[in-house]
Amino acid sequence: MRYSTIPVHSDGLATGFLHGPTPLRSGSRCITGHPRGSLGFTLIESLTASVVLLLAVVAASMALHAGRQHTLESEDQLQAALAAEAKLSQILADDYLNMKEYNGDDEPPGAMVTTNGTSYPNEAYRIGRRVTVEDHQQKFPGLGVVIDGLQITVTAYDQDERRVCTLTRFVPKPSQ
């Protein structure tokens, strides 16, 4: 129980006659628990604030890193699709009899070249591509038709040999 001869407001502050509201004092400490005349933060309060700030910075840093990683993966997917489509178009533009020569073509990441022999732009340095060309029969059981031809597969992959994009096309054998 507090005894005071000074009028007290509901907010715990006493009305001083000359200096306005002042905290009620108990012994050598203010009611707030701080020593008299203390206006700063305690060591615990400072450390707690530092830890909270550190956690916020770490969380923001992790979010930025995850966003950057997602952007790189999206770029790789786009470059892989473009590289695979370009190689497939190059093969399809060639004569049917020459298509089997592309089987086993492998351009590792950073070594891809365009149809005119120039290197791919820097955005595609993390992508490679390989080609398989196999004899294949396309069957249509409901029609009783079988078509002979080649199945061409172009696989674009990243530096870790992880498949990023695969395109497959069946090319029927020309009639003679």
C-alpha positions as CSV (number, residue, x, y, z in Angstrom):
1,M,0.0,0.0,0.0
2,R,1.3,3.4,-1.0
3,Y,0.8,6.5,1.2
4,S,1.2,9.9,-0.3
5,T,0.1,13.3,0.7
6,I,0.4,14.4,-2.9
7,P,-2.7,14.0,-5.1
8,V,-2.3,11.0,-7.4
9,H,-3.8,10.6,-10.9
10,S,-5.1,7.2,-12.2
11,D,-2.0,6.8,-14.4
12,G,0.3,6.5,-11.3
13,L,1.8,10.0,-11.5
14,A,1.6,12.4,-8.7
15,T,0.9,16.0,-9.4
16,G,3.8,18.1,-8.3
17,F,3.1,21.6,-7.1
18,L,6.0,23.2,-9.0
19,H,7.2,20.8,-11.6
20,G,4.1,19.0,-12.9
21,P,3.6,15.1,-12.8
22,T,6.4,13.1,-11.2
23,P,6.5,9.3,-10.6
24,L,5.9,8.2,-7.0
25,R,9.1,7.0,-5.4
26,S,9.6,4.0,-3.2
27,G,12.9,4.0,-1.4
28,S,15.8,4.7,-3.8
29,R,14.0,3.5,-7.0
30,C,11.1,4.8,-9.0
31,I,7.9,2.9,-9.2
32,T,9.1,1.6,-12.7
33,G,11.9,-0.2,-11.0
34,H,14.7,1.9,-12.5
35,P,17.2,3.7,-10.3
36,R,16.5,7.4,-9.7
37,G,17.6,9.6,-12.6
38,S,17.8,6.5,-15.0
39,L,16.5,7.4,-18.5
40,G,18.2,4.7,-20.6
41,F,17.6,1.0,-21.4
42,T,18.8,-1.8,-19.1
43,L,21.4,-4.3,-20.5
44,I,18.7,-7.0,-20.8
45,E,16.4,-4.6,-22.8
46,S,19.3,-3.8,-25.1
47,L,20.3,-7.4,-25.6
48,T,16.6,-8.4,-26.3
49,A,16.3,-5.6,-28.8
50,S,19.5,-6.7,-30.5
51,V,18.4,-10.3,-30.8
52,V,15.0,-9.2,-32.3
53,L,16.8,-7.0,-34.8
54,L,19.3,-9.8,-35.6
55,L,16.4,-12.3,-36.2
56,A,14.7,-9.8,-38.5
57,V,17.9,-9.2,-40.6
58,V,18.5,-13.0,-40.9
59,A,14.9,-13.6,-42.0
60,A,15.1,-10.8,-44.6
61,S,18.5,-12.1,-45.9
62,M,17.1,-15.6,-46.2
63,A,14.1,-14.3,-48.1
64,L,16.3,-12.4,-50.5
65,H,18.5,-15.5,-51.1
66,A,15.5,-17.7,-51.8
67,G,14.1,-15.1,-54.2
68,R,17.5,-15.0,-56.0
69,Q,17.7,-18.8,-56.2
70,H,14.1,-18.9,-57.6
71,T,15.1,-16.3,-60.3
72,L,18.2,-18.3,-61.3
73,E,16.1,-21.5,-61.6
74,S,13.5,-19.7,-63.8
75,E,16.3,-18.3,-66.0
76,D,17.7,-21.8,-66.4
77,Q,14.3,-23.3,-67.3
78,L,13.8,-20.6,-70.0
79,Q,17.3,-21.0,-71.4
80,A,17.0,-24.8,-71.4
81,A,13.7,-24.7,-73.3
82,L,15.2,-22.3,-75.8
83,A,18.4,-24.3,-76.3
84,A,16.5,-27.6,-76.6
85,E,14.0,-26.1,-79.1
86,A,16.9,-24.6,-81.2
87,K,18.7,-28.0,-81.4
88,L,15.5,-29.8,-82.3
89,S,14.7,-27.3,-85.0
90,Q,18.3,-27.7,-86.3
91,I,17.8,-31.5,-86.5
92,L,14.4,-31.3,-88.1
93,A,15.7,-28.9,-90.8
94,D,18.2,-31.5,-91.9
95,D,17.6,-34.4,-94.3
96,Y,15.9,-37.5,-92.8
97,L,18.9,-39.7,-93.7
98,N,21.3,-37.4,-91.8
99,M,19.2,-37.2,-88.6
100,K,20.8,-40.3,-87.1
101,E,24.2,-38.5,-87.1
102,Y,23.0,-36.3,-84.3
103,N,22.6,-39.3,-82.0
104,G,25.0,-38.8,-79.0
105,D,25.6,-35.1,-79.6
106,D,26.4,-33.6,-76.2
107,E,27.2,-30.0,-75.5
108,P,28.2,-29.6,-71.9
109,P,27.2,-26.4,-69.9
110,G,29.1,-23.4,-71.3
111,A,30.0,-25.1,-74.6
112,M,26.8,-24.8,-76.6
113,V,27.0,-23.2,-80.0
114,T,24.3,-22.0,-82.4
115,T,23.7,-23.4,-85.8
116,N,26.1,-20.8,-87.3
117,G,28.8,-21.8,-84.8
118,T,28.7,-18.9,-82.4
119,S,28.6,-19.4,-78.7
120,Y,25.4,-19.0,-76.8
121,P,25.0,-15.8,-74.7
122,N,26.2,-15.7,-71.1
123,E,22.7,-16.4,-69.8
124,A,23.0,-20.0,-71.1
125,Y,26.4,-20.9,-69.6
126,R,24.8,-23.1,-66.9
127,I,22.9,-25.2,-69.5
128,G,24.1,-28.1,-71.7
129,R,22.1,-30.4,-74.1
130,R,22.3,-33.9,-75.4
131,V,20.6,-35.6,-78.3
132,T,19.3,-39.2,-78.8
133,V,18.0,-40.4,-82.1
134,E,16.4,-43.9,-82.2
135,D,14.5,-46.0,-84.7
136,H,10.9,-46.0,-83.5
137,Q,7.5,-47.3,-84.6
138,Q,4.4,-45.3,-84.0
139,K,1.4,-47.6,-83.6
140,F,-2.2,-46.7,-84.0
141,P,-4.0,-49.9,-82.9
142,G,-7.5,-48.6,-83.6
143,L,-6.6,-48.0,-87.2
144,G,-4.3,-51.0,-87.6
145,V,-1.5,-48.6,-88.8
146,V,2.2,-48.7,-87.9
147,I,4.5,-45.9,-89.0
148,D,8.3,-46.4,-89.0
149,G,10.5,-43.4,-88.2
150,L,12.8,-41.8,-85.8
151,Q,12.2,-40.6,-82.3
152,I,14.4,-37.6,-81.5
153,T,14.9,-36.5,-77.9
154,V,16.8,-33.4,-76.9
155,T,17.5,-33.0,-73.2
156,A,18.8,-29.8,-71.7
157,Y,20.5,-30.2,-68.3
158,D,22.2,-28.0,-65.7
159,Q,25.7,-28.1,-64.3
160,D,24.7,-30.8,-61.8
161,E,23.4,-33.1,-64.6
162,R,19.9,-32.4,-63.5
163,R,17.4,-32.6,-66.4
164,V,15.8,-29.2,-66.9
165,C,13.9,-29.7,-70.1
166,T,13.2,-32.6,-72.5
167,L,11.7,-32.3,-76.0
168,T,10.7,-35.4,-77.9
169,R,9.5,-35.6,-81.5
170,F,8.6,-38.4,-83.8
171,V,9.7,-38.0,-87.4
172,P,8.0,-40.5,-89.9
173,K,10.2,-42.1,-92.4
174,P,9.6,-40.6,-95.8
175,S,7.9,-42.8,-98.4
176,Q,10.1,-43.9,-101.2
